[in-house]
Amino acid sequence: MDKELLKIENLTIGFPTKSGIHTVVDHVNLEVGKGEIVGIVGESGSGKSMTSLAVMGLLSEEAQVSEGSIQLNGQELLGMSREERRKIQGKNMSMVFQEPMTSLNPVMKIGTQVGESLKLHTDLDKEAIRGRVIEALASVGLRNPELLVDQYPHEISGGMRQRVMIAMAIINHPDLIIADEPTTALDVTVQAQILNLLKKIHRDMGSSILFISHDLSVVRHISDRIAVMYLGSVAEVA
């Protein structure tokens, strides 16, 4: 494996219940090398999405990380302030969520949403941002991107919305893209297109990808290595 980009060590996450702490992620160890695609596969409730949310710093208030370490490029992410996290989110790492309809803001134009991270992390002016957004939308295979920037999410199909989410994730050329069940809500043909698109982005941009799914055949199609999660732990990596 190339030099590691992401290193998760002994990550343990629990939620308080009446009878004590209920552990949902139990001493998870996982590494993602630079330019590598690692798949995490496991059934619902195995802790895979919780692990990815911890990496992104998006765990809910109730979640308690009792031990462990998450490092990106050697920098410790756990214990970072919200401000410090914000500097990394969208720039050094980004996430493609499972359900594009709930992840996209229904009352904001697509161009505004895709360009948000450029606004945060660069000093580009409005025109330059619009240009980069159109480029990103074109790069994920969306037709007429110059018209699309002024449309709203409800005006396009589910597969197109997922491509918009991917354009948002790649616009700053992050080192790490986390894709959490990105093809679950899509039909088989669109699913294959999205997987091929992620592979193309990996090839063209060299980003590492952490790909999460409950479907082994999907993960096998895209990953260099696969970690199997079961009941909150990594059962094997192969």
Contacts in CASP RR format, 6 or more apart in sequence:
PFRMAT RR
TARGET T0000
AUTHOR 0000-0000-0000
METHOD contacts of the structure
MODEL  1
MDKELLKIENLTIGFPTKSGIHTVVDHVNLEVGKGEIVGIVGESGSGKSM
TSLAVMGLLSEEAQVSEGSIQLNGQELLGMSREERRKIQGKNMSMVFQEP
MTSLNPVMKIGTQVGESLKLHTDLDKEAIRGRVIEALASVGLRNPELLVD
QYPHEISGGMRQRVMIAMAIINHPDLIIADEPTTALDVTVQAQILNLLKK
IHRDMGSSILFISHDLSVVRHISDRIAVMYLGSVAEVA
1 31 0 8 1.000
1 33 0 8 1.000
1 36 0 8 1.000
1 225 0 8 1.000
2 33 0 8 1.000
2 34 0 8 1.000
2 35 0 8 1.000
2 36 0 8 1.000
3 33 0 8 1.000
3 34 0 8 1.000
4 31 0 8 1.000
4 32 0 8 1.000
4 33 0 8 1.000
4 34 0 8 1.000
5 32 0 8 1.000
5 33 0 8 1.000
5 34 0 8 1.000
5 35 0 8 1.000
5 36 0 8 1.000
5 72 0 8 1.000
5 73 0 8 1.000
5 175 0 8 1.000
5 176 0 8 1.000
5 208 0 8 1.000
6 30 0 8 1.000
6 31 0 8 1.000
6 32 0 8 1.000
6 33 0 8 1.000
6 55 0 8 1.000
6 70 0 8 1.000
6 71 0 8 1.000
6 72 0 8 1.000
6 176 0 8 1.000
6 208 0 8 1.000
6 210 0 8 1.000
7 30 0 8 1.000
7 31 0 8 1.000
7 69 0 8 1.000
7 70 0 8 1.000
7 71 0 8 1.000
7 74 0 8 1.000
8 28 0 8 1.000
8 29 0 8 1.000
8 30 0 8 1.000
8 31 0 8 1.000
8 51 0 8 1.000
8 55 0 8 1.000
8 68 0 8 1.000
8 69 0 8 1.000
8 70 0 8 1.000
9 29 0 8 1.000
9 68 0 8 1.000
9 69 0 8 1.000
9 70 0 8 1.000
9 71 0 8 1.000
10 27 0 8 1.000
10 28 0 8 1.000
10 29 0 8 1.000
10 67 0 8 1.000
10 68 0 8 1.000
10 69 0 8 1.000
11 25 0 8 1.000
11 27 0 8 1.000
11 28 0 8 1.000
11 29 0 8 1.000
11 51 0 8 1.000
11 54 0 8 1.000
11 65 0 8 1.000
11 67 0 8 1.000
11 68 0 8 1.000
11 69 0 8 1.000
11 70 0 8 1.000
12 23 0 8 1.000
12 25 0 8 1.000
12 26 0 8 1.000
12 27 0 8 1.000
12 28 0 8 1.000
12 65 0 8 1.000
12 66 0 8 1.000
12 67 0 8 1.000
12 68 0 8 1.000
13 23 0 8 1.000
13 24 0 8 1.000
13 25 0 8 1.000
13 50 0 8 1.000
13 51 0 8 1.000
13 54 0 8 1.000
13 59 0 8 1.000
13 63 0 8 1.000
13 64 0 8 1.000
13 65 0 8 1.000
13 66 0 8 1.000
14 21 0 8 1.000
14 22 0 8 1.000
14 23 0 8 1.000
14 24 0 8 1.000
14 25 0 8 1.000
14 63 0 8 1.000
14 64 0 8 1.000
14 65 0 8 1.000
14 66 0 8 1.000
15 21 0 8 1.000
15 22 0 8 1.000
15 24 0 8 1.000
15 62 0 8 1.000
15 63 0 8 1.000
15 64 0 8 1.000
16 22 0 8 1.000
16 62 0 8 1.000
16 64 0 8 1.000
21 64 0 8 1.000
21 66 0 8 1.000
23 232 0 8 1.000
24 45 0 8 1.000
24 47 0 8 1.000
24 50 0 8 1.000
24 232 0 8 1.000
25 47 0 8 1.000
25 50 0 8 1.000
25 51 0 8 1.000
25 54 0 8 1.000
25 232 0 8 1.000
26 231 0 8 1.000
26 232 0 8 1.000
26 233 0 8 1.000
27 67 0 8 1.000
27 233 0 8 1.000
28 51 0 8 1.000
28 229 0 8 1.000
28 232 0 8 1.000
28 233 0 8 1.000
28 234 0 8 1.000
29 234 0 8 1.000
30 38 0 8 1.000
30 40 0 8 1.000
30 51 0 8 1.000
30 227 0 8 1.000
30 234 0 8 1.000
30 237 0 8 1.000
31 38 0 8 1.000
32 38 0 8 1.000
32 176 0 8 1.000
32 208 0 8 1.000
32 210 0 8 1.000
33 208 0 8 1.000
34 175 0 8 1.000
34 208 0 8 1.000
35 202 0 8 1.000
35 206 0 8 1.000
35 207 0 8 1.000
35 208 0 8 1.000
36 208 0 8 1.000
36 209 0 8 1.000
36 224 0 8 1.000
36 225 0 8 1.000
37 199 0 8 1.000
37 202 0 8 1.000
37 208 0 8 1.000
37 209 0 8 1.000
37 211 0 8 1.000
37 222 0 8 1.000
37 223 0 8 1.000
37 224 0 8 1.000
38 208 0 8 1.000
38 209 0 8 1.000
38 210 0 8 1.000
38 211 0 8 1.000
38 223 0 8 1.000
38 224 0 8 1.000
38 225 0 8 1.000
38 226 0 8 1.000
38 227 0 8 1.000
39 210 0 8 1.000
39 211 0 8 1.000
39 212 0 8 1.000
39 213 0 8 1.000
39 219 0 8 1.000
39 222 0 8 1.000
39 223 0 8 1.000
39 225 0 8 1.000
39 226 0 8 1.000
39 227 0 8 1.000
40 48 0 8 1.000
40 51 0 8 1.000
40 52 0 8 1.000
40 210 0 8 1.000
40 211 0 8 1.000
40 212 0 8 1.000
40 213 0 8 1.000
40 219 0 8 1.000
40 226 0 8 1.000
40 227 0 8 1.000
40 229 0 8 1.000
41 48 0 8 1.000
41 212 0 8 1.000
41 213 0 8 1.000
41 214 0 8 1.000
41 215 0 8 1.000
41 216 0 8 1.000
41 219 0 8 1.000
41 226 0 8 1.000
41 227 0 8 1.000
41 228 0 8 1.000
41 229 0 8 1.000
42 48 0 8 1.000
42 213 0 8 1.000
42 214 0 8 1.000
42 228 0 8 1.000
42 229 0 8 1.000
42 230 0 8 1.000
43 214 0 8 1.000
43 230 0 8 1.000
44 214 0 8 1.000
45 232 0 8 1.000
46 229 0 8 1.000
46 230 0 8 1.000
46 231 0 8 1.000
46 232 0 8 1.000
47 229 0 8 1.000
47 232 0 8 1.000
48 212 0 8 1.000
48 229 0 8 1.000
49 180 0 8 1.000
49 181 0 8 1.000
49 212 0 8 1.000
50 59 0 8 1.000
50 63 0 8 1.000
50 232 0 8 1.000
51 229 0 8 1.000
52 95 0 8 1.000
52 178 0 8 1.000
52 180 0 8 1.000
52 210 0 8 1.000
52 212 0 8 1.000
53 59 0 8 1.000
54 63 0 8 1.000
54 65 0 8 1.000
54 70 0 8 1.000
54 78 0 8 1.000
55 70 0 8 1.000
55 72 0 8 1.000
55 77 0 8 1.000
55 93 0 8 1.000
55 178 0 8 1.000
55 210 0 8 1.000
56 89 0 8 1.000
56 93 0 8 1.000
56 95 0 8 1.000
56 178 0 8 1.000
57 77 0 8 1.000
57 85 0 8 1.000
57 89 0 8 1.000
58 95 0 8 1.000
59 65 0 8 1.000
65 78 0 8 1.000
68 78 0 8 1.000
69 76 0 8 1.000
69 78 0 8 1.000
70 76 0 8 1.000
70 77 0 8 1.000
70 78 0 8 1.000
71 77 0 8 1.000
72 88 0 8 1.000
72 92 0 8 1.000
72 93 0 8 1.000
72 175 0 8 1.000
72 176 0 8 1.000
73 92 0 8 1.000
73 175 0 8 1.000
77 85 0 8 1.000
77 88 0 8 1.000
80 88 0 8 1.000
86 120 0 8 1.000
87 121 0 8 1.000
90 117 0 8 1.000
90 120 0 8 1.000
90 121 0 8 1.000
90 169 0 8 1.000
90 172 0 8 1.000
90 174 0 8 1.000
91 117 0 8 1.000
91 120 0 8 1.000
91 121 0 8 1.000
91 172 0 8 1.000
91 174 0 8 1.000
92 174 0 8 1.000
92 175 0 8 1.000
92 176 0 8 1.000
93 174 0 8 1.000
93 175 0 8 1.000
93 176 0 8 1.000
93 177 0 8 1.000
93 178 0 8 1.000
94 117 0 8 1.000
94 168 0 8 1.000
94 169 0 8 1.000
94 170 0 8 1.000
94 172 0 8 1.000
94 174 0 8 1.000
94 176 0 8 1.000
94 177 0 8 1.000
94 178 0 8 1.000
95 169 0 8 1.000
95 177 0 8 1.000
95 178 0 8 1.000
95 179 0 8 1.000
95 180 0 8 1.000
96 162 0 8 1.000
96 165 0 8 1.000
96 166 0 8 1.000
96 169 0 8 1.000
96 177 0 8 1.000
96 178 0 8 1.000
96 179 0 8 1.000
96 180 0 8 1.000
96 182 0 8 1.000
97 103 0 8 1.000
97 165 0 8 1.000
97 180 0 8 1.000
97 182 0 8 1.000
98 180 0 8 1.000
98 181 0 8 1.000
98 182 0 8 1.000
98 184 0 8 1.000
98 185 0 8 1.000
99 184 0 8 1.000
99 185 0 8 1.000
100 153 0 8 1.000
100 158 0 8 1.000
100 159 0 8 1.000
100 161 0 8 1.000
100 162 0 8 1.000
100 164 0 8 1.000
100 165 0 8 1.000
100 185 0 8 1.000
101 153 0 8 1.000
101 158 0 8 1.000
101 161 0 8 1.000
103 165 0 8 1.000
104 110 0 8 1.000
104 113 0 8 1.000
104 153 0 8 1.000
104 161 0 8 1.000
104 164 0 8 1.000
104 165 0 8 1.000
105 113 0 8 1.000
105 153 0 8 1.000
106 152 0 8 1.000
106 153 0 8 1.000
106 154 0 8 1.000
107 152 0 8 1.000
108 152 0 8 1.000
109 149 0 8 1.000
109 150 0 8 1.000
109 151 0 8 1.000
109 152 0 8 1.000
110 137 0 8 1.000
110 148 0 8 1.000
110 149 0 8 1.000
110 150 0 8 1.000
110 151 0 8 1.000
110 152 0 8 1.000
110 153 0 8 1.000
110 156 0 8 1.000
110 164 0 8 1.000
111 130 0 8 1.000
111 133 0 8 1.000
111 137 0 8 1.000
111 148 0 8 1.000
111 149 0 8 1.000
111 150 0 8 1.000
113 164 0 8 1.000
113 168 0 8 1.000
114 133 0 8 1.000
114 136 0 8 1.000
114 137 0 8 1.000
114 149 0 8 1.000
114 164 0 8 1.000
114 167 0 8 1.000
114 168 0 8 1.000
114 171 0 8 1.000
115 129 0 8 1.000
115 132 0 8 1.000
115 133 0 8 1.000
115 168 0 8 1.000
115 171 0 8 1.000
116 168 0 8 1.000
117 168 0 8 1.000
117 171 0 8 1.000
117 172 0 8 1.000
118 124 0 8 1.000
118 129 0 8 1.000
118 132 0 8 1.000
118 133 0 8 1.000
118 171 0 8 1.000
118 172 0 8 1.000
119 129 0 8 1.000
121 172 0 8 1.000
122 129 0 8 1.000
122 172 0 8 1.000
124 132 0 8 1.000
130 149 0 8 1.000
132 171 0 8 1.000
133 145 0 8 1.000
133 149 0 8 1.000
133 167 0 8 1.000
133 171 0 8 1.000
134 145 0 8 1.000
134 146 0 8 1.000
134 149 0 8 1.000
135 145 0 8 1.000
136 167 0 8 1.000
136 168 0 8 1.000
136 170 0 8 1.000
136 171 0 8 1.000
137 145 0 8 1.000
137 148 0 8 1.000
137 149 0 8 1.000
137 163 0 8 1.000
137 164 0 8 1.000
137 167 0 8 1.000
138 145 0 8 1.000
139 167 0 8 1.000
139 170 0 8 1.000
139 201 0 8 1.000
140 163 0 8 1.000
140 164 0 8 1.000
140 166 0 8 1.000
140 167 0 8 1.000
140 170 0 8 1.000
140 197 0 8 1.000
140 201 0 8 1.000
141 163 0 8 1.000
141 197 0 8 1.000
142 148 0 8 1.000
142 160 0 8 1.000
142 163 0 8 1.000
142 164 0 8 1.000
142 167 0 8 1.000
148 156 0 8 1.000
148 164 0 8 1.000
153 161 0 8 1.000
153 164 0 8 1.000
156 164 0 8 1.000
158 185 0 8 1.000
158 186 0 8 1.000
158 190 0 8 1.000
159 186 0 8 1.000
159 190 0 8 1.000
159 193 0 8 1.000
159 194 0 8 1.000
162 182 0 8 1.000
162 183 0 8 1.000
162 185 0 8 1.000
162 186 0 8 1.000
162 190 0 8 1.000
162 194 0 8 1.000
163 194 0 8 1.000
163 197 0 8 1.000
165 182 0 8 1.000
166 182 0 8 1.000
166 194 0 8 1.000
166 197 0 8 1.000
166 198 0 8 1.000
166 201 0 8 1.000
169 177 0 8 1.000
170 177 0 8 1.000
170 201 0 8 1.000
170 205 0 8 1.000
170 207 0 8 1.000
173 205 0 8 1.000
173 207 0 8 1.000
174 207 0 8 1.000
175 207 0 8 1.000
175 208 0 8 1.000
176 207 0 8 1.000
176 208 0 8 1.000
176 209 0 8 1.000
176 210 0 8 1.000
177 198 0 8 1.000
177 201 0 8 1.000
177 207 0 8 1.000
177 208 0 8 1.000
177 209 0 8 1.000
177 210 0 8 1.000
178 209 0 8 1.000
178 210 0 8 1.000
178 212 0 8 1.000
179 198 0 8 1.000
179 209 0 8 1.000
179 210 0 8 1.000
179 211 0 8 1.000
179 212 0 8 1.000
180 212 0 8 1.000
181 212 0 8 1.000
181 213 0 8 1.000
181 214 0 8 1.000
182 194 0 8 1.000
182 198 0 8 1.000
182 211 0 8 1.000
183 190 0 8 1.000
183 191 0 8 1.000
183 194 0 8 1.000
183 195 0 8 1.000
183 213 0 8 1.000
183 218 0 8 1.000
184 213 0 8 1.000
184 214 0 8 1.000
186 194 0 8 1.000
191 218 0 8 1.000
195 218 0 8 1.000
195 221 0 8 1.000
195 222 0 8 1.000
198 209 0 8 1.000
198 211 0 8 1.000
198 222 0 8 1.000
199 222 0 8 1.000
201 207 0 8 1.000
201 209 0 8 1.000
202 208 0 8 1.000
202 209 0 8 1.000
209 222 0 8 1.000
211 219 0 8 1.000
211 222 0 8 1.000
211 223 0 8 1.000
213 219 0 8 1.000
216 226 0 8 1.000
219 226 0 8 1.000
220 226 0 8 1.000
225 237 0 8 1.000
225 238 0 8 1.000
226 237 0 8 1.000
226 238 0 8 1.000
227 234 0 8 1.000
227 236 0 8 1.000
227 237 0 8 1.000
228 234 0 8 1.000
228 235 0 8 1.000
228 236 0 8 1.000
228 237 0 8 1.000
228 238 0 8 1.000
229 235 0 8 1.000
END
